[in-house]
Every structure is written in C-alpha cells, then in structure tokens.
Amino acid sequence: MVLGRVVTSNSLRGGEARRGDHRQLNQAELGRREDMDKAIALALAASVCTATSSVCQRLGAKSSEGTGLDIWLLFRLARRPIWLLGIASMILGFVFQLSALHYGALALVQPILSLELLFVFGYMAVLGSRTVQRRDWLAAAAMSAGLGLFLFAASPSGGRSHAPASMWILAGLVTLAVVLAGLALAFGLGRRPSASPSPRAAILGAATGVAWGFVAAVIKEFSSHLDDGPAAIFTNWSVYVLIGAGAASLLLASHALAAGPLAASQPGFTILDPLAASLLGLFLFGEHFQAATADLALEALALALLVAGVTALSHSHLIVGEDEMQPTGEASWSGAGA
C-alpha cells in the first residue's frame, strides 16, 4: 500500500514536471513568434521609410540635373525642406532596419526590405503625371520577388567578425573602380558625350547600390568593435572609412536622383545594395551561401525573375523622360528652402 502511494506520488510529480516543460516550451515558442511579428512590422516600416526617402530626395533634387559631378550638390540640396525630409526618413528607416534585425534573422528581414521598390511605385502611382501600367507593376513585383527569394534561398551565414587589411584594400579598390566606371559612363569621358537623363540615372543608381553595399560591409566591421569601448572604436580605421564612404555614397545617390526619373535609378538602389553586400560578405568575412540543390534552384529562379523585371522596366514609359512626379506642390516645397 505504501509502495502504491510512493509510485502514485512519483507519477504525479513526473506529470507536473512534464506539464512545466510544456509550458516553458509554449512560452518560448510564443516569444519567438512575438519577436518574428515585431521583426516583420519593423522591416515593413523600414521599407516604407526608405521608399519615402527616395521619393522626397528625388523631388528635392529634380531641378538640379547636371551633366557632370558636382561636389557642392549636397550643400544646395540641404536648403530644400523636401530633401531634408528625405534624409530624415532615410535615417528613420535605418533605425527601423537595425531594430528589425534585433528581433529577426537577416534571412527574414532582408526579403521584406526588398518591398521598397513596390512602395516607390505606389508613390509614383499617386503622385505621377502618367499612369503606372500593369506591366510596370509586374516588373516591380518581379524584381522585389526575385530579390527577396534570392536573399531567402541564399541565406548568407557563418564567417568571421573581421577581415584582413589586404582584403579590405582590394574590396575598396574594386568598389572604387566600379563607381569611377559608372561616373565615366554617366557623365562622359574626354570627348565622349554624357548619357541621356534616364540611362544616366540608371547607371548612377547602379553605382550607388554597389557603394552602399560596400558601406554595409564597413558597418559590419565597425559594429564588431562597439562592445570594446570608445577608445577601441575611434582608434580603428572602420569609423573613418564609414564616414568617408557614407558621405561619398550620399553624394552619388543625390546625383542619381537628380539625373533622371526615379523609376530608372531606384532599381539600382534596391537590388545592387544587398547583392553587393552579400558578395562582399562572402569575400571579406568568409560567409557562405546555401548550396543544396533546392537552394540553388531557388536562387536561379530568383535571378531569372530579377532579369525579367529589369528587362521589362527598361522598356517602360516611366523612364522615358521625367514623367513619374507631378510638379504640383513640389515648387512650394523646394522653393521654401531656396
């Protein structure tokens, strides 16, 4: 009889322990789902902010089109409230992106950020002087889906926190060569005439995307020193390269937005930034892509969607001349800061 009570007591305690384990697992799962919901909401907010930034900066820079590199462009644009609103929106988007990455994995956040292109087209549909046609929406959707699918399937992971100096020098030189080649194509070299507005905007947008990808890699290097204190941060090269490369990238982006239609420059911003950052992650930090057969098939499909979307958009009426924004209301915004 006593033995029976002991067995019953042990069974009750075992059942309570199992129920406690189940409650802990349920709470952990609930916590992960809550973090995922926060990451998705913050990534969507970041995507809207960056799209708003591109539109506002385009409205501010629209009247500053030029045929050459102008290092004083930023100072003139800084007098225009609509352009400053775009910069503020860009900073807010960056904060939302960092917050999203705090709650969710890069493989979850980055594909959501690729929706930026669709939000830009949404702005164009509301503010545009011409209708955004179905093929334009399909092209933008194909590019966003292709980019998101590629980042999800590739899911770069692993690697180290720091890269050797020699590899950073090589990466910097290659990035600089790409940017200089883009400037030469956009503004002409020697007697070669500069490109027309839409191709110039597309070329400068692509160069800006590559430059932003390099800045993202520098941010990764810089962030690895944040826990070491102010002395370690300001005695490391990364903070100074980040400031210089960030300022140069902002100047390049301003030229791209001033050069021609937003529909021409935005795909370069949206697509080449994460792709360049991913490739630099492979080269500098030893990260690796997923290479299983199913992953490679998805990556190939994603790249095909990207190419199809870019090809379709390149023939769109939205990049033939400046037709994506209504001038109404812009004069009051830009003129207020002039």
LINFENBEL-V394083 format. One record per pair of residues at least 24 apart in sequence whose C-alpha atoms are under 10 Angstrom apart, sorted by the first residue. I is the first residue (numbers start at 1). GAP is how many residues later the second one is. Records with the same first field share a line. If there is no record, write none. Layout:
# LINFENBEL-V394083
I = GAP, GAP
This chain:
# LINFENBEL-V394083
32 = 71, 72
33 = 71
34 = 69
35 = 65, 67, 68, 69
36 = 64, 67, 68, 69, 72, 73
37 = 63, 66, 67
38 = 61, 62, 63, 64, 65, 66
39 = 57, 58, 59, 60, 61, 62, 63, 64, 65, 66, 67, 69, 70, 73
40 = 60, 61, 63, 64, 68, 69, 72, 73
41 = 55, 59, 68, 71
42 = 51, 53, 54, 55, 56, 57, 58, 59, 61, 62, 67, 70, 71
43 = 50, 51, 53, 54, 55, 56, 57, 58, 61, 65, 66, 67, 68, 69, 70, 71, 72
44 = 49, 52, 53, 56, 65, 68, 69, 70, 71, 72
45 = 47, 48, 50, 51, 52, 55, 67, 68, 71
46 = 43, 44, 45, 46, 47, 48, 49, 50, 51, 52, 53, 54, 63, 66, 67, 69, 70
47 = 43, 46, 47, 49, 50, 63, 65, 66, 67, 68, 69, 70, 71, 72, 73
48 = 41, 42, 45, 65, 67, 68, 69, 70, 71, 72
49 = 37, 38, 39, 40, 41, 42, 43, 44, 45, 47, 48, 67, 70
50 = 36, 37, 38, 39, 40, 41, 42, 43, 44, 47, 63, 66, 67, 69, 70, 220
51 = 35, 38, 39, 42, 62, 64, 65, 66, 67, 68, 69, 70, 71, 72, 215, 219
52 = 33, 34, 35, 36, 37, 38, 41, 64, 67, 68, 71
53 = 29, 30, 31, 32, 33, 34, 35, 36, 37, 38, 39, 40, 67
54 = 29, 32, 33, 35, 36, 62, 63, 66, 199, 200, 203, 208, 211, 212, 215
55 = 27, 28, 31, 64, 65, 66, 68, 69, 72, 202, 207, 211, 270
56 = 25, 26, 27, 28, 29, 30, 31, 32, 33, 34, 201, 274
57 = 24, 25, 26, 27, 28, 29, 30, 32, 33, 196, 197, 200, 201, 205
58 = 24, 25, 28, 195, 196, 197, 198, 199, 200, 201, 202, 203, 204, 207, 267
59 = 24, 27, 198, 199, 203, 266, 267, 268, 270, 271, 272, 274, 275
60 = 24, 25, 26, 194, 197, 198, 270, 271, 273, 274, 275, 277
61 = 193, 194, 195, 196, 197, 198, 199, 273
62 = 192, 193, 195, 196, 197, 198, 199, 200, 260, 263, 265, 268, 272
63 = 195, 196, 267, 268, 271
64 = 190, 191, 193, 194, 195
65 = 132, 189, 190, 191, 192, 193, 194, 195
66 = 121, 131, 189, 192, 193, 194
67 = 119, 120, 121, 126, 127, 128, 129, 130, 133, 188, 192
68 = 115, 116, 118, 119, 120, 126, 187, 191
69 = 114, 115, 117, 118, 182, 183, 186
70 = 181, 182, 185
71 = 177, 180, 181, 184
72 = 179
73 = 178, 179, 181, 182, 185
74 = 173, 176, 177, 178, 180, 181
76 = 261, 262
77 = 177, 257, 260, 261
78 = 259, 260
79 = 255, 256, 257, 258, 259
80 = 253, 254, 255, 256, 257, 258
81 = 251, 252, 253, 254, 255, 256, 257
82 = 248, 250, 251, 252, 253, 254, 255
83 = 171, 250, 251, 254
84 = 253
87 = 163
105 = 50
106 = 45, 46, 49, 50, 51
107 = 41, 42, 43, 44, 45, 46, 47, 48, 49, 50
108 = 40, 43, 44, 47
109 = 39, 42, 43
110 = 37, 38, 39, 41, 42, 45, 164
111 = 33, 34, 35, 36, 37, 38, 39, 40, 41, 163
112 = 32, 33, 35, 36, 39, 40
113 = 31, 34, 35, 157, 161
114 = 27, 29, 30, 31, 32, 33, 34, 35, 37, 156, 157, 160
115 = 25, 26, 28, 29, 30, 32, 33, 155
116 = 24, 28, 150, 151, 153, 154
117 = 24, 26, 27, 146, 149, 150, 152, 153, 154
118 = 24, 25, 26
120 = 142, 143, 146
121 = 141, 142, 145, 203
123 = 201, 202
124 = 138, 139, 194, 199, 200, 201, 202
125 = 199, 200
126 = 198, 199, 200
127 = 197, 198, 199, 200, 201
128 = 190, 194, 195, 196, 197, 198, 199
129 = 189, 193, 194, 195, 196, 197, 198, 199
130 = 187, 188, 193, 194, 195, 196
131 = 186, 187, 192, 193
132 = 184, 185, 186, 192
133 = 183, 184, 185
135 = 174, 177, 178, 180, 181
136 = 127, 173, 176, 177, 178, 179, 180, 181, 182
137 = 172, 176
138 = 170, 171, 174, 175
139 = 166, 167, 168, 169, 170, 171, 172, 173, 174, 175, 177
140 = 123, 127, 166, 168, 169, 170, 172, 173
141 = 164, 165, 168
142 = 160, 161, 162, 163, 164, 165, 166, 167, 168, 170
143 = 124, 127, 128, 159, 160, 161, 162, 163, 164, 165, 166, 167, 168, 169, 170
144 = 123, 126, 127, 158, 161, 162, 165
145 = 157, 158, 160, 161, 164
146 = 125, 152, 153, 154, 155, 156, 157, 158, 159, 160, 161, 162, 163
147 = 123, 124, 125, 127, 128, 152, 155, 156, 158, 159
148 = 123, 126, 154, 158
149 = 149, 150, 151, 152, 153, 154, 156, 157
150 = 125, 145, 146, 148, 149, 150, 151, 152, 153, 155, 156
151 = 123, 124, 127, 138, 147, 148, 151
152 = 138, 143, 146, 147, 150
153 = 136, 137, 138, 139, 141, 142, 143, 144, 145, 146, 147, 149
154 = 124, 134, 135, 136, 137, 138, 141, 142, 144, 145
155 = 123, 132, 133, 134, 135, 136, 140
156 = 122, 123, 125, 126, 130, 131, 132, 133, 134
157 = 121, 124, 125, 128, 129, 130, 131, 132, 133
158 = 123, 124, 127, 128, 129, 130, 131
159 = 122, 123, 124, 125, 126, 127, 128, 129
160 = 61, 121, 124, 125, 126, 127
161 = 59, 60, 61, 62, 63, 64, 123, 124, 125
162 = 56, 58, 59, 60, 62, 63, 122, 123, 124
163 = 58, 118, 120, 121, 122, 123
164 = 120, 121
165 = 119
166 = 118
167 = 116, 117, 118
168 = 46, 49, 50, 112, 115, 116
170 = 114
171 = 43, 46, 109, 112, 113
172 = 39, 42, 69, 73
175 = 32, 35, 36, 37, 38, 39, 101
176 = 31, 34, 35, 38
177 = 30
178 = 28, 29, 30, 32, 33
179 = 24, 25, 27, 28, 29, 30, 31, 32, 70, 73
180 = 27
181 = 26
182 = 24, 25, 26
183 = 24, 69
186 = 70, 73
195 = 64
196 = 63, 64, 125
197 = 59, 61, 62, 63, 64, 67, 122, 123, 124, 125
198 = 58, 61, 62, 63, 64, 65, 66, 67, 116, 120, 121, 122, 123, 124
199 = 60, 61, 62, 65, 66, 115, 120, 121
200 = 55, 56, 57, 58, 59, 60, 61, 64, 65
201 = 52, 54, 55, 56, 57, 58, 59, 60, 61, 62, 63, 64, 65, 67, 118
202 = 54, 55, 57, 58, 59, 60, 61, 62, 63, 64, 65, 66, 67, 112, 117
203 = 53, 56, 61, 62, 65
204 = 48, 49, 50, 51, 52, 53, 54, 55, 56, 60, 61, 62, 64, 65
205 = 47, 48, 49, 50, 51, 52, 54, 57, 59, 60, 61, 62, 63, 64, 65, 66, 67, 68
206 = 47, 50, 58, 59, 60, 61, 62, 63, 64, 65, 66, 67
207 = 42, 45, 46, 49, 58, 61, 62, 65, 66
208 = 40, 41, 42, 43, 44, 45, 46, 47, 48, 57, 58, 60, 61, 62, 64, 65
209 = 40, 43, 44, 56, 57, 58, 59, 60, 61, 62, 63, 64, 65, 66, 67, 68
210 = 39, 58, 59, 61, 62, 63, 64, 65, 66, 67
211 = 34, 35, 37, 38, 39, 41, 42, 58, 61, 62, 65, 66
212 = 33, 34, 36, 37, 38, 40, 41, 57, 60, 61, 62, 64, 65
213 = 36, 56, 59, 60, 61, 62, 63, 64, 65, 66, 67, 68
214 = 28, 31, 32, 35, 59, 60, 62, 63, 64, 65, 66, 67
215 = 26, 27, 28, 29, 30, 31, 34, 58, 61, 62
216 = 26, 30, 57, 58, 60, 61, 62, 64, 65
217 = 25, 59, 60, 61, 62, 63, 64, 67, 68
218 = 24, 25, 27, 28, 59, 62
219 = 27
220 = 57, 61, 65
221 = 63, 64
259 = 63
260 = 59, 60, 61, 62, 63, 64
261 = 57, 58, 59, 60, 61, 62, 63, 64
262 = 56, 57, 60, 61, 62, 63
263 = 50, 51, 53, 54, 55, 56, 57, 59, 60, 61
264 = 46, 49, 50, 52, 54, 55, 56, 57
265 = 54
267 = 39, 42, 43, 46
268 = 42
271 = 35, 39
